[in-house]
Amino acid sequence: MGFNPQNMNKMMKQVQQMQKQMAEAQEALGQETVEATAGGGMVRVVMTGHGEIVSVEILREAVDPDDVEMLEDLVLSAVREGQDKARALAEERLGAITGGMGLPGGLF
């Protein structure tokens, strides 16, 4: 079996199509959001599918000047949960394109 230019052309077209689909999926992820809460909803974080924080909401009841550490922990917990949800969303959207080959470098 020798080199077959038709197979190479077909493979290159498939790679180009996959790259196009990945670019479209990446763009769409930037428009989708995930929400995470902590402390029974006292802290809420909204992130894009890229993991960028869009908003942070803190209920008044969560603000205790004598226990700032608790509020810090709640914010950190909500952010981490948001990152996990954004990562899962990206894996779901991109995994359909890559066929489970993993996320491209640089995404999380």
C-alpha positions in Angstrom: 0.0 0.0 0.0 1.5 3.3 -1.1 0.7 6.9 -0.4 -2.9 7.8 -1.4 -3.4 11.5 -2.0 -7.2 11.1 -2.0 -7.1 9.7 1.6 -4.9 12.5 2.7 -7.2 15.1 1.2 -10.2 13.4 2.8 -8.4 13.4 6.2 -7.4 17.1 5.8 -11.1 18.1 5.1 -12.2 16.2 8.2 -9.6 18.0 10.3 -10.7 21.3 8.9 -14.4 20.5 9.6 -13.5 19.5 13.2 -11.5 22.8 13.7 -14.5 24.8 12.4 -16.9 22.9 14.7 -14.5 23.4 17.7 -14.3 27.2 17.0 -18.1 27.4 16.8 -18.5 25.4 20.0 -15.9 27.6 21.8 -17.8 30.7 20.8 -21.1 29.3 22.0 -19.5 28.4 25.3 -18.8 32.0 25.9 -22.5 32.8 25.5 -23.7 30.0 27.8 -23.7 30.3 31.6 -23.7 28.1 34.6 -24.8 29.0 38.1 -23.4 27.8 41.5 -24.5 28.5 45.0 -23.1 28.1 48.5 -24.5 28.4 52.0 -28.0 27.4 51.0 -28.1 30.1 48.3 -26.5 32.8 50.4 -23.8 33.2 47.8 -24.5 32.8 44.0 -21.9 32.9 41.2 -22.7 32.9 37.5 -20.0 32.0 35.0 -19.7 31.6 31.3 -18.9 28.2 29.7 -15.3 29.6 29.5 -15.1 29.9 33.3 -15.3 33.7 33.4 -17.2 35.1 36.3 -20.2 37.1 35.2 -21.7 38.0 38.5 -21.5 37.3 42.3 -24.5 37.8 44.5 -24.3 37.8 48.3 -27.4 37.9 50.5 -27.2 40.3 53.5 -27.6 37.4 55.9 -24.2 36.0 54.7 -22.4 39.2 55.8 -21.2 39.0 59.4 -18.5 41.4 60.3 -17.4 39.1 63.1 -17.0 36.1 60.7 -15.5 37.3 57.5 -13.8 34.0 57.0 -17.2 32.2 56.6 -18.1 34.6 53.8 -14.8 34.1 52.1 -15.3 30.3 52.3 -18.8 30.6 50.8 -17.6 32.7 47.9 -14.6 30.4 47.3 -16.9 27.4 47.4 -19.4 28.9 44.9 -16.6 29.9 42.5 -15.1 26.4 42.6 -18.5 24.8 42.0 -19.0 27.2 39.1 -15.6 26.3 37.6 -16.5 22.6 37.9 -19.9 23.2 36.2 -18.3 25.3 33.4 -15.7 22.6 32.9 -18.4 19.9 32.7 -20.3 22.0 30.2 -17.2 22.5 28.0 -16.5 18.8 28.1 -20.0 18.0 27.2 -20.1 20.4 24.2 -16.6 19.8 23.0 -16.6 16.0 23.7 -19.3 15.6 21.1 -16.9 17.0 18.5 -13.6 15.5 19.6 -15.1 12.1 20.2 -13.7 11.9 23.7 -10.2 12.8 22.8 -10.1 15.4 25.6 -10.2 19.1 25.7 -7.8 21.2 23.7 -4.8 22.7 25.6 -5.5 25.9 27.4 -9.1 25.3 28.3 -9.1 25.2 32.0 
